[in-house]
C-alpha cells in the first residue's frame, strides 16, 4: 500500500494542506463517505508513513475490527480517498487563483441580473491587476478577459457608444505574441539537441509585430528568440541582458529562470567558440541567479546547474567562492545526488588548487552512478598522474579508460570527446625529444582536433616544453 497512488499523493501534502484536508473531509458538502473519514483519521494519527503503518490488513483491522479482511472493499475505499484528495487539491488551487474567482463572481452576478455589482467587481479587479508588476502572457490574458467581461456588461448597451475593443485587441495580441515567442525559444533550444524542426504558425507576423511593439516582455522574448537564431549578432543578446535586468520582475519566477538559462546557454556557446570574455559574464549571471533565488525550483537545485556553477567559478580561479558555494548550496541538490555531487565538486576544487593528494583521496575509491562524473573523474586522474610523472598509474588508467569508453553506452559525441583526449595524451607522452617543429605540430593538432576534452590543459602541457 506504501506505493499506492493514494499514499504517494498523501505524502506530498504539506502541513498546511493536511490541516485544510481535515476540514474538507469532515464537511458533508465535500465528503459524505464516513469510512473515508475514518481512513484519513487513521493516517493523520501516524507520526510517519511506513510500509508497516500502511499495511493493508493492519488498516482494514483498524477500520473494520469486527469484519473479515476484504481487500476489494479496502481498494474501493482507497479509490474514494484518492479522489477526495484530488478534488481537495483542485479546489485549493482554484482558491489560490484569485483572478479566476473574481471572474467567476462577475459572471455569476451578471447571471443573477446584478449588473451594477458585477461592474463594481470588474472595476476592483482591473485595479488589482494594475497594481501588480507582472506583464507576462498570463497577465495579458487576464487583462483580455477583463476587457471581454466589460464588453459583455457595458459595451453592447448602446450601439453608438465607444467600447473598449482597442484595449481588448492589444491585450489579446500581446498574450499571443509573448506565448508564441516563448515557445519559439523552447523550440529552438530543443531543435539544437534533437535536430527536430518545428513549424510555428504565424511566427513571421508575430516577429514583425514584436519588433515594433514597445511592451517590455514582448521585447524581451523577441530579443531572446533573435539571439538564439542569430547568435553571431550580439546586438540582440546585449538587449536581452539589459531588458532582463530592468524588467525581470514583470515575469514569474519560472519565467525568470527560463530567460536566465537562455542567457547562460548563449554565454556557454560563445565560450565554446573561444570567446573567453564570456567566462566572466556567465559566472556573474550564475551569481545573479543565486542572489535572486532564480536557480532554485521548489527549494531544489538541478545537479547540472550545480556542476556548471562550480565549473564556471573554477575556470576563473574563484576558489574561495566555489568552496563557499559547495558548502552553502549542496543541501539544495536532490537527496539521491547530494553526496556524490558534493564529493565530486570538492575533489574538483582540490584538483584546481593543485592539492592532488586530496583529490586522489576523494576520487580513487569512488565509482559514480552518473557516467559523466565518471568520465570527468578519470580525466582528472589522468592529468594528476601526468603532472606527478606517475608513469605506471598513467599507463594503466589510459588503457582502462579506453576499455571503459568501448564498454559503456556513452553517446557517440561524448565518446569521441574523450577518445580524442586519450589519443592526444598518448602522443604527448611518446615525445622523447622536443623540437620547435614537434612542438608546433602537436599544438596545431590539439588546436584543430574536434570534439576534444581538456584542450586548454593539453595546450598548456605542450607549451611547458
N, C-alpha and C positions, 0 to 999 in steps of 0.2 A: 504493500500500500504506500510505502515511502516514496516510490517512484511513480505513483499515480498522478494524473494531470491535476486532480483536485488538491492533493497535498503539495505538489510542486508550486501551484499557483498560490496556495495559502501561505507558504513560506516566504513568498516575495513581498507580503504586505508589511508596511511599516507599522510602528506602534500606534501612530495616529489613525491609520486606516483600520487597524484592529479595533480601536475604541469606537470608531464610526460604524464598523461592521456589526458590533454588538447591538447598537441601536437599530440598525437596519433589520437584522433577523428577528428582533423582538417586536417589530412593527407589523401589525396584521395587514397593512396596505401593501407591504413588500413581500411578506412571507407568511403563509398560512399552514405550513407544514411543521408540526410540533417536533417530529423526530429530527428534522434538520436543526432546530434549535438545540436539542439535546446533543447532537453530534458536534456542533460548534462549541457548545459549552464544555464538552469533554476536551477539545483541542485548546480552548482558552486557558484551561487549568494546567496544561502541561508546560513545565518550565522550558523543555526542549523537545523538539520533534525528532524522534529516533525510530529506527526500524522496530524497536520493541514497543515504544509508546503508541505507534500507529499500526501495530499488528492486527490484522482483520478480526481474528477471533477474540482478541482482547477487547477491541472496541465494541464488537457485537454483544459480548457478555455484559459490558457496562450499560449499553443502551437497552438491551432486552434480557435482563437477568433470568427471567423465567422461561425463555424460549430456547428451542433447539437451533443451533447455528444454521443460518440460511444465507449463503454467500450472495445469491441472486438478489435477495432483499437488501443486503448491505450495498451492493453495487448500484442498485436503483437509487438508494438514499444518497450515495456519493455523487451520483449524476445530478440529483436535485441540488445538492450542496454546491457543486461546481457551477451550475447555472446561477445560483444565488450570488456567488462571488462575482461572476462575470457581469450580472445585472447591476450589482452594487458598484463595481468599478466604472461601468458605463455611466451610471447616474452621477457618481462622484466627479467624473471627468466633465460631464455636462455642467455641473455646478461651478467648476473652476473656470469654465469658459463664460465669462460674464457677458461678452458680446452676444453670443447665441441666446443666452437667457433674455437679454434686453430685446433682441429682435423677435423672439417668440412672444414676449409680453406685448410688444407693439402690435403684432399680428392678431393676437388674441383680443386685445382691447378693440381693435378695428372690427373684428368678427362679432364682438358684443355691442356694436354700434356706439362705441365710446371714442369717437374720433378725436375729440378735444384732449382726452387723456393720452391717447396714442401720440398726438403731436407733441405734447409736453415731454413724454418719454423719449421721443425721437430727438428733440432738441437737446435733452440732457445727454443722450448717447453720443451725439455729434461732438459736444463739448468735451466729453471724456476721451474720445478718440483724439481730438486736437491737443489735449494735454499730454499725450504720450509722445516720446521722441521717435517711436517706430515709424518707418516709412517703407517697410518691406512689402512683399507681394501679399501676404496675409492682411496687412493693414489696408492696402489699396483695395483688396476685395471687400473688406468691411466698409470702407468709405463708399464703394459702389453699391453695396446692399442697402446702406442708409439712404443714399440718393434714390434708390429704387423704391424704398418704402415711402419716401417723401412724395414721389410722383404718384404713388397709389393713394396717398392720403390727401394731397392738396393739388397735385398737378393737373388733374383732369376735371376739376370742378367748373372751371371757366375755360372755354376753348381758346379765347383770345389772350388769356393771361400767360405771362412769361413763366416757363418752367425750367427746372434745373438740368436739362439734358446735357449742356456742355460739360458740367462737372461730372455727370454720370459717365460720359464717354471718356473723359480724361482718366478717371479712376479705373475704369474697365481696361483701357488700353495700357495704362501703367502696370496693372496687375498682370496682363497677358505678356507684356514686354519683359518684365522682371522674371516671371516664371520661365518664359522661353529662353532667355539668355542664361539664367541659372542652369537649366538642364542642358543647354547647348554646351556650357562649360563642362558639365558632367560627361556629356557625350564625347567631347574632345579628349578628355582625360582617359576615359575608358577605351577609346579607339587607339590611343597611344600604347596601351597594354595589350589589348585583344586583337588589334588590327581590323576590327569590325567597323564598317562605315555606317553612319546613321543619316537618314534623310529627315530634316527638320522643317516641317511645313511653314511657309511664310517667314522664314528666317531673314531673307533679304529685306523684306518690308520692315520687319522689327528693327534690323540694324539701321536702316535709313531713318526710322522714327527716333531710335535711341540716340543716334548721332546728334540730333538737333534738340532733343528734349532736355531741358535744364531741371532734371529731377535727380537728386544725389545718388539714389540707389540704382536708378536706371543707368546713369552714367558709370557707376561703379561696375555693374555687371557687364555693360558694353565694353569697357576698357579691359576687364578681366578676359572676356572672350577674345578680343582682338590681340591681347598679349599672348594668349595661348596659340592662336593660329598664325600670328605674325611675330614670332619670338625674336627675330633679329631687329625689329623696330622697337627700340627700348622706350620710345615716347609713351606708348600705351602702358607699359609696366610702371613707368615713373608716375603716370596719372593714377594708376591703381594704388600705389603706395600712399600718395598724397591724399586721395579721396578716402582711403580706408582709415588712415589716422584721424582724419577730420570727421568722418561720418559713420564710424563703426557702430555707434550707439543707435543708429537707425535700424540696425539688424538684430535679430535674436542671437543668442549665444551660439547656437548651432550654425547659423549662417555666418557669423563672425569666424567660426572655426573653419568653415569651408573656404572662405576667402583667404584666410591666413595660410591655409595649406596650398592654395593656388600660388600665393606669393612665394612661399618657401620652395615649392617644386620648381617654380621659374628660376629662382636663385640656384638651385641644385643643377638644373640643366645648364645654366651659364657657367657654373663651376666645372662641370664635365666637359665644357668646350674651352677649358683653360682660362676662363675669365676669373682670375684669382681674387679680384676685388670683391666678388660676391660672397666670399667666405665670411668676411666680417659682417656683411649685410644679412646673410641667413642666420648667423649667430645672434645678431641683435633682434631679428624678428622672433626667433625662438624665445629669447629673454622677454620680449614684449608679450608673447603668448602666455608665458608663465606668470608674469606680473599681473596680467588682466584675466587670469584664470580661464583663458580661452582653450587651452590644450587639454583640459580635464573634462571628460564626459562622464556625468554621473559619478563624480569624485574618483574617476579612474583614468589612468594614462595608458595609451597604446604602447606596447613594448617597442614597436618600431619608432615611435616618436621619442621614447626614452633613449634608445640607441643613437638615433640621429642627433639628438641634442648633445649627448656625450661626445660623439664624433666631431661635431662642429666646434665644440669647445677645445677638444684636444688638438685639433689641427691648427688652432690659433694659440696654442700653448697656454691656455687659460686653466692651468692645472688646479689651482686653489678653488676656482669657481666650480669646476667639474666635480671635485671631491665633495664640495658642499651640496651640489645638486644631487649627487647619488645618495648622500645621507638624507636629504630632505624629501626627495621625490620617489625613492624606491618603494615607499609604502603605498603609493598610488598605482603601482603595477598590479595587474590581475594576480590573485594569490598564487595560482598554479605556476606563474612565470617569475614571481618575485625573487626567490632565492637565486635562481640561475642567472638572471639578468643583473642582479646586484653583484654577484661574484664575478661575472664576465667583465662588466664595466670597471670594477675595481682593479681587476687584472690588467685591463687595457690602459688604465691610468698609470699603474705601476710600470707598464711597458714603455709608455711615452716618457715617463720620468727616468728611464734607464735603470729602474730598480728591477733588473732581470731576475734576481733571486726570488723576490716576492711574486713576480708574475708567474714564474715557473711553478712555485709552490702552490699557487691558486689553480693553475690550469692543468698541470700534469695528471692529477688523479680524476679529472672530470671528463665525462662524455655527455655532451648536452643533447637534449631531445630535439632542439632546433638545429637543423642541418646547417644553416647559415652561420650560427655561432660556432659550430664545429669547424667549418671551413676557415673562418677568420682566426680561430684559436690555433689551428695547425699552421696557418700563415705566420702568426705572431711567433710561434715556437721556432719555425724555420729561420726567421730573422734574428731571433735571440741566439740560436746555435751558430749562425753565420758570424754574427758580430763578436761572439765569445770564442770563435775558432774551435767549436766543439765538433770536429770533423765526423767522428763515428755517429754521434746522435743526429747530425745533419743528414748524412747519407741514408741512415735508417728511416728517418722521417720522410725524406724525399720519395723513397720507394713505397712506404706505407701510404703516403698521401696520394700517390698516383693510383695505387690499387683501390683506395677509398673512393676516388672520383669515378673509377670504372665500375665499381660495385654498387654504389648508391644511385638512387633515382634523382640525380641532380639535373635541373633544367639545362638544356644544351648550352645556352648562352653563358650561364654561370660556370658550367664545367669548363668551357673554353677559357674563361677569365683566369681560372686557377691553373689550368694546364699550361697556358702561356707563361704564367708566373714561374711555374716549376721548370719549364724548358729554359727560360732566360737565366734563372738562378743557377741551373746546372752549367750553362755556358760561362757564367761569371766565375764559378768555382774552378772550371777547367783551364782558365787562363793562367799560364805559369810565367809568361813573360809579357809585361805590358809595354807596348809601343804606342806612339801617337796614333798610328793607323788602327791598331787593335782597339784602342780606347774609343776612337771616333766611330768605328764601325759598330761597336756594341751600343754606344749611346744612340746612334741612329736607329738601330734595330729596336731598342727599348722604346724610343720616342714614337716609332711608327707602328708598333705591334698593337693590334686591337682585336678583341677587348683584352684588357690587362688589369690585374690587381696590383696594387702597391707600386705603380710606375715611379712615383717620386722617390721611394726608398731605393729602388733598383738604380735609378739615375745617380742618387747620392753615393751609393757604394762604388760605382764606376769612377765618379769624379774624385774619389779618395786616392785613386792610384795615379 
